[in-house]
Amino acid sequence: MHDIGRFVLFDADPEELNKVDDSGWATPEDLVEAERDLLGFDHAALAWLVCQHWCIPDHVSEIVRDHHEYEEDCASRDADTKTRVIGIIQIADLLSTSGILQETGKRTEQELSRLITERCLHPCWLNPPIEPRRLAASCAEIAEESQKLIDGLGLGATTFC
């Protein structure tokens, strides 16, 4: 649900979404910057409006809106459920764009844990919402399940395994 704004944008104006995707963004932070530069808003803000329209509870719609706010409330990352859930979404976003899933099977869990620490954890997180070694231990399963979803949706050009 956190990226529903990208789907709304695709439905409303696929050419604008293509401009964003063709801008060469490499990380979720780059994506938001490209959206703001090219469109004047980002998909998280658009998703928040969708949540408001659909009467999604505020505690959920605020997570959707804030899921790319990496610096906001950084010192209080583990202070409440909202910031922990946002942290989990951010790690998932970074994991999906970092190339780590493509490394599964080629690297040890220790190497994957190091890559996750380097590429998926924000430097200000004193207590990440999931330990890198736990996530590394799940990478093979995540890659396999992702591949099943990709194949099931007929998007077979992407390979994780």
C-alpha positions as CSV (number, residue, x, y, z in Angstrom):
1,M,0.0,0.0,0.0
2,H,2.9,2.4,0.7
3,D,3.6,2.8,-3.0
4,I,0.0,3.0,-4.2
5,G,0.9,6.6,-5.4
6,R,3.1,5.1,-8.1
7,F,0.2,3.0,-9.3
8,V,-2.2,6.0,-9.3
9,L,0.4,8.0,-11.3
10,F,0.8,5.2,-13.8
11,D,-3.0,5.0,-14.2
12,A,-3.3,8.8,-14.5
13,D,-0.2,9.6,-16.6
14,P,2.1,6.8,-17.5
15,E,4.3,9.1,-19.5
16,E,5.1,11.2,-16.4
17,L,5.9,8.0,-14.5
18,N,8.2,6.9,-17.4
19,K,10.0,10.2,-17.2
20,V,10.7,9.6,-13.5
21,D,11.8,6.0,-14.1
22,D,14.0,7.1,-17.0
23,S,15.8,9.7,-14.8
24,G,18.3,7.1,-13.6
25,W,17.3,6.9,-9.9
26,A,19.2,4.1,-8.0
27,T,17.7,4.3,-4.5
28,P,14.3,5.1,-3.0
29,E,15.7,8.5,-1.9
30,D,16.8,9.2,-5.5
31,L,13.3,8.2,-6.7
32,V,11.6,10.7,-4.4
33,E,14.0,13.4,-5.4
34,A,13.3,12.7,-9.1
35,E,9.6,12.7,-8.6
36,R,9.7,16.0,-6.7
37,D,12.0,17.6,-9.4
38,L,10.0,16.3,-12.4
39,L,6.4,16.3,-11.0
40,G,6.5,18.7,-8.1
41,F,5.3,16.0,-5.7
42,D,6.2,12.5,-4.8
43,H,4.4,9.2,-4.8
44,A,4.2,9.1,-1.0
45,A,2.3,12.4,-0.8
46,L,0.0,11.2,-3.6
47,A,-0.5,7.9,-1.7
48,W,-1.4,9.8,1.4
49,L,-4.2,11.6,-0.6
50,V,-5.5,8.3,-1.8
51,C,-5.6,7.0,1.7
52,Q,-7.5,10.1,2.9
53,H,-9.9,9.6,0.0
54,W,-10.4,5.9,0.9
55,C,-10.8,6.8,4.6
56,I,-7.8,4.7,5.6
57,P,-7.1,5.3,9.3
58,D,-4.7,8.2,10.0
59,H,-2.1,5.9,11.7
60,V,-1.8,3.9,8.4
61,S,-2.0,6.9,6.0
62,E,0.7,8.7,8.0
63,I,3.0,5.8,7.6
64,V,2.3,5.7,3.9
65,R,3.0,9.5,3.6
66,D,6.2,9.4,5.7
67,H,7.8,6.2,4.4
68,H,10.6,8.1,2.6
69,E,11.3,10.5,5.4
70,Y,14.7,9.0,6.4
71,E,15.9,11.9,8.5
72,E,12.7,12.8,10.3
73,D,12.6,11.7,13.9
74,C,15.8,9.7,13.3
75,A,16.8,9.9,17.0
76,S,13.5,8.4,18.1
77,R,13.5,5.5,15.6
78,D,12.5,3.0,18.2
79,A,10.2,5.3,20.2
80,D,6.9,4.2,18.7
81,T,5.3,1.7,16.4
82,K,4.9,4.2,13.6
83,T,8.6,4.8,13.3
84,R,9.4,1.1,13.5
85,V,7.0,0.3,10.8
86,I,8.4,3.1,8.6
87,G,11.9,1.6,9.2
88,I,10.7,-1.8,8.1
89,I,9.2,-0.3,4.9
90,Q,12.4,1.6,4.3
91,I,14.6,-1.5,4.7
92,A,12.3,-3.4,2.3
93,D,12.5,-0.6,-0.3
94,L,16.3,-0.4,0.0
95,L,16.6,-4.2,-0.1
96,S,14.5,-4.3,-3.3
97,T,16.6,-1.7,-5.1
98,S,20.1,-2.5,-3.7
99,G,20.9,-5.6,-5.8
100,I,21.3,-7.7,-2.7
101,L,18.7,-10.2,-3.6
102,Q,20.6,-10.9,-6.8
103,E,23.6,-11.7,-4.7
104,T,21.7,-14.5,-2.8
105,G,23.3,-17.8,-3.5
106,K,26.6,-16.1,-4.5
107,R,27.5,-14.9,-1.0
108,T,27.5,-16.1,2.5
109,E,25.0,-14.9,5.0
110,Q,27.8,-13.0,6.7
111,E,28.6,-11.2,3.4
112,L,24.9,-10.5,2.8
113,S,24.6,-9.2,6.4
114,R,27.5,-6.8,5.7
115,L,25.8,-5.6,2.4
116,I,22.5,-5.1,4.2
117,T,24.3,-3.0,6.8
118,E,26.0,-0.9,4.2
119,R,23.2,-0.5,1.7
120,C,19.9,-0.8,3.6
121,L,20.4,0.7,7.1
122,H,20.3,4.4,7.6
123,P,23.4,5.6,9.4
124,C,21.3,7.3,12.2
125,W,19.5,4.1,13.2
126,L,20.8,3.0,16.5
127,N,18.5,0.1,16.7
128,P,17.3,-1.0,13.3
129,P,13.8,-2.6,13.1
130,I,15.4,-5.9,12.0
131,E,18.9,-7.1,12.6
132,P,20.9,-7.4,9.4
133,R,21.9,-11.0,10.1
134,R,18.2,-12.0,10.5
135,L,17.4,-10.4,7.2
136,A,20.4,-12.0,5.5
137,A,19.2,-15.4,6.7
138,S,15.9,-14.7,5.0
139,C,17.3,-13.4,1.7
140,A,17.1,-16.7,-0.2
141,E,13.4,-17.1,0.8
142,I,12.6,-13.5,0.0
143,A,14.3,-13.9,-3.4
144,E,12.5,-17.1,-4.1
145,E,9.0,-15.8,-3.1
146,S,9.7,-12.6,-5.1
147,Q,10.5,-14.6,-8.2
148,K,7.3,-16.6,-7.8
149,L,5.3,-13.4,-7.6
150,I,7.1,-12.0,-10.7
151,D,6.5,-15.1,-12.6
152,G,2.9,-15.3,-11.5
153,L,2.3,-11.8,-12.7
154,G,3.9,-12.5,-16.0
155,L,6.9,-10.2,-15.4
156,G,9.5,-12.9,-16.1
157,A,12.2,-10.5,-17.4
158,T,13.4,-9.8,-13.8
159,T,15.3,-12.7,-12.1
160,F,16.2,-12.8,-8.4
161,C,17.3,-16.4,-8.1
